[in-house]
Amino acid sequence: MEANFIQQLSIFVLAIFVGYYVVWSVTPALHTPLMAVTNAISSVIIVGALIAAGPESMSLSKALGFVAMTLAAINIFGGFTVTQRMLAMYKKKK
Amino acid sequence: MTELHANLTSLAYLVAAVLFIMALRGLSSPETSRTGNICGMLGMLIAVVTTVFSPEVQSYEWIVAALVLGAVIGITIAKRIAMTAMPQLVAAFHSLVGMAAVLVAGAAFTNPGAFGLVGATGDIFVASRIEMGLGVVIGAITFSGSVIAFTKLQGLVSGAPVSFGGQHYLNALFGLVILALLVYFCIDQQPWIFWTMTALAFVIGVLIIIPIGGADMPVVVSMLNSYSGWAAAGIGFTLKNDALIVTGALVGSSGAILSYIMCKGMNRSFFNVILGGFGGDSSAG
């Protein structure tokens, strides 16, 4: 279990560096779309909600998972759709 | 279940993570931005489908219901919203991620067995307690902070900074109490500790955001975005889920950098904005 934690810590730290370097060159006009897409991606928390909502029998935990899933799903569909709308507008202006 | 299945799951999560990185990268320039958005969607699709087929998920009715409900509400809002209302929409969306993180942590706490977090003694692993504690606290701050940011941007409350004497001391006190509760939670896994910690985190989320003025809100929204990433990563450690850890870290650090870049663009000091009331406005001190 300890070895597993170190492994997870490693990918966590490496991912922080990737996130750090990947957005430095963003054009100012794309700040809001980038924020919107980052927001949509952060709803990957739905993975945790899926596991909570997964068991066969009903429980408080499953109900919480269901609500969490719905909230995250709103965010996923809403976030990507709204980003697409913004980007479409950007293209038209050009 | 089997080793093959576990390996396939890890591989699929890896592909999803790479797609998310490409999405963030793609959004940096206009030429690649649309491809970037599509990468993001694909990554999310892969992450969701992979999890649905994992052995932990055994019943599908509620999952399908939640997905359909979320899709209908999300797409309707996204299509109808005025382009000028974009910052507050993003703030509102953040609050959902924060709340989802709180609920997932709550689900893990109330039914730790289902998540494999219980040791032979019947107690939740101490490491898991720290991780779910951090996840629930950051998630709660993200939620209430985003709600305040939303009400300010939407004009429901005045955008003027709200500050009062001893504000920073009060915030520090709240922070310390939450920290103490987190330590206590590691010693004794009482439900009241978990929920008190959560409630205090909701309050401090409000306290952190009210002293920040309306003009600085976009930076705050981006900062909250970063918080939602850290919350997801915390939950990822709890659930030992690589997709959540990687993506959470990615969102956490890129969100922080983006808010820094936005501050520089507005010629504002990053720390003045984030700490609100410090420096800049002498009226606060």
Contacts between the chains, C-beta under 8 A, distances in Angstrom:
chain1	res1	chain2	res2	distance
A	4	B	240	7.0
A	5	B	127	6.8
A	5	B	237	8.0
A	8	B	236	7.9
A	8	B	237	6.3
A	8	B	240	6.9
A	8	B	242	7.0
A	8	B	245	5.7
A	11	B	242	6.3
A	11	B	245	6.1
A	11	B	246	5.7
A	11	B	249	8.0
A	12	B	233	6.3
A	12	B	237	7.6
A	12	B	245	5.1
A	12	B	246	7.4
A	12	B	249	5.0
A	13	B	249	7.6
A	15	B	17	7.5
A	15	B	245	7.2
A	15	B	246	4.5
A	15	B	247	7.7
A	15	B	248	8.0
A	15	B	249	3.6
A	15	B	250	5.1
A	15	B	253	7.7
A	16	B	249	4.7
A	16	B	250	7.8
A	16	B	252	6.9
A	16	B	253	4.4
A	17	B	253	7.5
A	18	B	21	5.8
A	18	B	250	6.2
A	18	B	253	7.9
A	19	B	24	7.3
A	19	B	229	7.9
A	19	B	249	6.3
A	19	B	250	4.2
A	19	B	251	6.9
A	19	B	252	6.7
A	19	B	253	3.4
A	19	B	254	3.9
A	19	B	255	7.9
A	19	B	257	7.3
A	20	B	253	4.8
A	20	B	254	7.2
A	20	B	257	5.8
A	22	B	21	6.2
A	22	B	24	4.9
A	22	B	25	5.1
A	22	B	28	7.6
A	22	B	250	7.8
A	22	B	254	6.0
A	23	B	24	6.0
A	23	B	28	6.4
A	23	B	254	4.5
A	23	B	257	5.3
A	23	B	258	5.5
A	23	B	261	7.4
A	24	B	257	6.6
A	24	B	261	7.4
A	25	B	28	5.1
A	25	B	29	7.5
A	26	B	27	7.0
A	26	B	28	4.3
A	26	B	29	7.9
A	26	B	258	7.1
A	26	B	261	6.7
A	27	B	28	6.8
A	27	B	29	6.0
A	27	B	30	6.7
A	28	B	265	5.8
A	29	B	30	7.4
A	30	B	27	5.9
A	30	B	28	6.7
A	30	B	29	7.4
A	30	B	30	6.8
A	30	B	33	6.3
A	31	B	218	7.7
A	31	B	222	7.9
A	31	B	258	6.9
A	31	B	261	7.6
A	31	B	262	6.0
A	31	B	265	7.7
A	32	B	86	5.6
A	32	B	87	7.1
A	32	B	90	7.3
A	32	B	218	7.8
A	33	B	27	5.9
A	33	B	33	6.5
A	33	B	37	7.9
A	34	B	24	7.3
A	34	B	27	4.3
A	34	B	28	7.2
A	34	B	258	6.3
A	35	B	90	5.6
A	35	B	221	6.7
A	35	B	222	5.5
A	35	B	225	6.0
A	35	B	255	7.8
A	35	B	258	6.5
A	36	B	86	7.4
A	36	B	90	5.5
A	36	B	93	7.9
A	37	B	23	5.9
A	37	B	24	7.2
A	37	B	27	5.2
A	37	B	36	6.9
A	37	B	37	6.0
A	37	B	40	5.4
A	38	B	24	6.7
A	38	B	225	5.4
A	38	B	229	7.7
A	38	B	251	5.5
A	38	B	254	6.2
A	38	B	255	5.7
A	38	B	258	7.2
A	39	B	90	5.6
A	39	B	93	5.1
A	39	B	94	6.0
A	39	B	97	7.0
A	39	B	225	5.6
A	39	B	228	7.4
A	40	B	40	6.1
A	40	B	44	7.3
A	40	B	93	7.8
A	41	B	20	5.2
A	41	B	23	6.4
A	41	B	24	7.5
A	41	B	40	5.7
A	41	B	43	7.3
A	41	B	44	7.2
A	41	B	247	6.2
A	41	B	250	7.4
A	41	B	251	5.7
A	42	B	94	7.9
A	42	B	97	5.1
A	42	B	225	6.7
A	42	B	228	4.5
A	42	B	229	5.2
A	42	B	232	5.8
A	42	B	247	7.4
A	42	B	248	7.4
A	42	B	251	4.4
A	42	B	255	8.0
A	43	B	44	7.6
A	43	B	96	7.5
A	43	B	97	5.5
A	43	B	100	7.1
A	44	B	16	7.9
A	44	B	20	7.6
A	44	B	44	6.7
A	44	B	47	5.7
A	44	B	232	6.2
A	44	B	243	6.3
A	44	B	244	6.2
A	44	B	247	4.4
A	44	B	248	7.4
A	45	B	97	6.0
A	45	B	100	5.0
A	45	B	101	5.4
A	45	B	104	6.2
A	45	B	228	7.9
A	45	B	231	7.4
A	45	B	232	4.7
A	45	B	235	6.3
A	45	B	244	6.9
A	45	B	248	8.0
A	46	B	44	8.0
A	46	B	47	7.8
A	46	B	48	6.3
A	46	B	51	8.0
A	46	B	100	7.3
A	47	B	47	5.7
A	47	B	48	7.2
A	47	B	51	4.8
A	47	B	239	7.9
A	47	B	241	5.9
A	47	B	243	5.6
A	47	B	244	5.5
A	48	B	101	7.9
A	48	B	104	4.0
A	48	B	108	7.7
A	48	B	232	7.9
A	48	B	235	4.9
A	48	B	236	7.5
A	48	B	238	8.0
A	48	B	239	5.4
A	48	B	241	6.8
A	48	B	244	6.1
A	49	B	66	7.8
A	49	B	100	6.1
A	49	B	103	7.2
A	49	B	104	5.4
A	49	B	107	7.8
A	50	B	48	7.0
A	50	B	51	4.6
A	50	B	52	6.3
A	50	B	57	6.0
A	50	B	63	6.4
A	51	B	51	6.7
A	51	B	54	7.3
A	51	B	56	4.8
A	51	B	57	6.8
A	51	B	114	7.7
A	51	B	115	6.7
A	51	B	239	6.3
A	51	B	241	7.7
A	52	B	103	7.8
A	52	B	104	5.7
A	52	B	107	3.7
A	52	B	108	7.0
A	52	B	111	7.7
A	52	B	114	7.6
A	52	B	115	7.8
A	53	B	57	7.8
A	53	B	62	5.3
A	53	B	63	5.7
A	53	B	66	6.8
A	54	B	54	7.9
A	54	B	56	4.9
A	54	B	57	3.5
A	54	B	58	5.9
A	54	B	59	6.9
A	54	B	63	7.5
A	54	B	114	7.7
A	55	B	56	7.7
A	55	B	58	6.1
A	55	B	59	7.0
A	55	B	111	7.8
A	55	B	114	5.4
A	56	B	58	4.8
A	56	B	59	5.0
A	59	B	110	7.6
A	59	B	111	5.8
A	60	B	107	7.8
A	60	B	110	5.0
A	60	B	111	7.2
A	61	B	106	8.0
A	61	B	107	4.2
A	61	B	108	7.6
A	61	B	110	4.8
A	61	B	111	3.3
A	61	B	114	6.3
A	62	B	62	7.1
A	62	B	107	7.5
A	62	B	111	7.7
A	64	B	103	4.6
A	64	B	104	7.4
A	64	B	106	5.1
A	64	B	107	4.0
A	64	B	110	7.1
A	65	B	62	7.9
A	65	B	103	7.3
A	65	B	104	7.0
A	65	B	107	4.9
A	66	B	62	4.9
A	66	B	65	7.6
A	66	B	66	5.5
A	67	B	103	5.6
A	68	B	99	7.5
A	68	B	100	4.3
A	68	B	101	7.9
A	68	B	103	3.7
A	68	B	104	5.1
A	68	B	107	7.0
A	69	B	62	7.8
A	69	B	63	6.7
A	69	B	66	3.9
A	69	B	67	7.2
A	69	B	70	7.1
A	69	B	100	7.7
A	70	B	66	4.4
A	70	B	69	5.2
A	70	B	70	5.0
A	70	B	73	8.0
A	71	B	70	7.4
A	71	B	96	4.3
A	71	B	97	7.6
A	71	B	99	5.5
A	71	B	100	4.5
A	71	B	103	7.4
A	72	B	70	7.0
A	72	B	96	7.0
A	72	B	97	6.9
A	72	B	100	4.5
A	73	B	66	5.8
A	73	B	67	5.3
A	73	B	69	7.0
A	73	B	70	2.2
A	73	B	71	6.3
A	73	B	74	6.6
A	74	B	70	4.5
A	74	B	73	4.9
A	74	B	74	4.1
A	74	B	77	7.5
A	74	B	93	7.7
A	74	B	96	5.8
A	75	B	70	7.7
A	75	B	74	6.7
A	75	B	93	5.0
A	75	B	96	4.8
A	75	B	97	5.8
A	75	B	100	7.6
A	76	B	44	5.7
A	76	B	70	7.0
A	76	B	74	6.8
A	77	B	70	6.0
A	77	B	71	4.6
A	77	B	73	8.0
A	77	B	74	3.4
A	77	B	75	5.0
A	77	B	78	7.2
A	78	B	73	7.5
A	78	B	74	3.3
A	78	B	75	6.8
A	78	B	77	5.3
A	78	B	78	4.4
A	78	B	89	7.9
A	78	B	93	6.1
A	79	B	74	7.5
A	79	B	78	7.6
A	79	B	93	5.8
A	80	B	37	6.4
A	80	B	40	6.3
A	80	B	41	5.1
A	80	B	44	7.5
A	81	B	74	6.9
A	81	B	75	5.3
A	81	B	78	3.7
A	81	B	79	6.6
A	82	B	78	4.1
A	82	B	81	6.8
A	82	B	86	7.3
A	82	B	89	6.5
A	82	B	90	8.0
A	83	B	27	8.0
A	83	B	37	5.0
A	83	B	40	7.8
A	84	B	34	7.6
A	84	B	37	5.8
A	85	B	78	6.8
A	85	B	79	7.5
A	85	B	83	7.6
A	86	B	83	7.4
A	86	B	86	7.0
A	87	B	33	5.1
A	87	B	34	5.4
A	87	B	37	6.2
A	89	B	83	6.7
A	90	B	30	6.2
A	90	B	33	7.3
A	91	B	30	7.7
A	91	B	34	7.7
A	94	B	30	7.4
